[in-house]
Amino acid sequence: MPTVISLRQDASILREAIQYIASKWANPQNRQVYVDCLTHTSNAKNPLPQWYLLMEEDRIIGCAGLITNDFISRMDLYPWVCAMYIEQDRRGNNFGELLIKKAVEDAKNAGFNEVYLCTDHVGYYEHFGFGFVGIGYHPWGESSRIYSLKIKD
């Protein structure tokens, strides 16, 4: 069974986390945003951001983050589960749930009652209890669906 490793709990994975997450989500124009955010995660004074790698033995098979804003207009909503990715050959095993559970646990421990995410996927996050909130707008002119999940005690 894969395990979720938090960058906050194990700063020794910083280099691998930067390389992996940037390879999945960054482009040449915004790569430094990821590098800077990940670099300052382990010594942050606030509970956010959080970043996670999903490990299967020595192989990274996924990632996610928990951040204050996912480049979306709804800055009144937070924290955001972001940058969720599972390697294609490991999809279909419900491994995304492991990342979501860790993010929700950390959000709850930080005193949050709800988490959000933005996506173009319809039907995936609903399986984990997320409900549709509305549409949000990105700085680059696109929009995404916003979902929320109430954190249970």
N, C-alpha and C positions, 0 to 999 in steps of 0.2 A: 504494500500500500504506500503510495507517495506521501511525503510529509511536506508541510508548509514551513518555510524558514522565514522569519521576519528579519529584515535588515536592522531593525532596532535591537533585536536580541542577539544578532551575530553580524557585527560590522565587518568581519573578515570576508563576507561575500560581496562587499561593495563593488569590486571590479567586475565580478561575474554578473551582478545585478545590472550594472550600467550597460555592459556589453549586450546582455540578453534583452532587457527591456527596450533599450534604444534600437536594437535590431528589429523589434516587432512594431514599435510605435513612432519612432523618430524619423525625420527626414533631415537632409543637410541644413535646412533653415532653422529647425527647432531642436536639434539634437542637444545643444547646450542647455536648454531648459530642463531636459531629463537629467543630464549630467549634474547640473547644479542642485536640483531638487534632491536627487538620490544621495549626493555627497553630503548634504546638510541634514539628512534624516536622522542619522544615528545620534547626533548630539543636539537635536532640536529641543527647545525648552517646552514646547507645546505638544499635546498628544498627536498632532498631525504635522507632517505626513507620516504614513506608514507604507512600507513597500514589502512585497512578499515574492519569494520564489517557490515554485512547486517542484520538489525534487523526487526523482525516482532513482534510488541509489545515487550515483554520481552525475546523473543527467538532469538538466533543467528541462522540465516538460511544461512549464506554465509560469504565469506571473499575474500580479494584480497590485493595485495600490488603494490607499484610503487617503483622500486629500480634501482640501477645503473647497476647491472648485475645479471642475473638469472642462475648462475653456468653454463655459456655457453661460448664457445670460441670467440664469436663475441663481444669482449669488446670494439670495435669501435662503437657499436650501444647502445644507451640508451636514455631515460629510458625504463625499462621493466615492463609491467603489469605482475604480477606473483601471484602464490599461489591462483588462482581463484578457488573457490569452492562454489557450491550451494547444500544444503541438497537435497537428492534424492527425498524426498516427496514434495519438492517445485520446482523441475525442471519442465520445460515446460511452465513456466509463464513469461519468458523473464526477470527474475530478474538479470541475469548476466549482462544485459545491464546497469542496475543501477550502478553496480560496475565499469564497463568500462567507463561510462560517468563521474563518479567522478574522476577516475584516469586520464582521458584525460583532464578534467577541471583543475586539479592540475598541470598536466604537462604543459598545456598551460600557466597557471598563473606563472609558473617557467621559462617560456621563451623557452620551447621546441616546435618544429614544427612537431614532429613525436613521436609515441610510438611503442614499439616492444613487442612481446611475443614469447615464444617457447612452442610448444605443439606437441602432437601426434594426436590430433583431426584434422580431415579434414572435412570441411564443416560447422563447427560451427562459427568460428570467421569471416569467410567471410561474414556472415549475418550482421555483424557490420561494414563492410567496410575494414577489414584487407586484405592485399594481401600477397601472398607468396613471401619471399625474397630468401630463400635457406635453406641449412642444417647447423646446428651448432653442436658442439661436447661438451659433458659434461666431467668433470674430471674423472668420474667413468666409462668411456668407451662407453657410449651410445650416441646416437645422437637424435636431435629433429628438427622438422620443425620450421623455423623462419618466423614470419609474421610481417608486419608493417602497421600502420595506420597514414596517414597524418592528422594533426590537422588543421581543417578549422578555419578561422577567423570569 
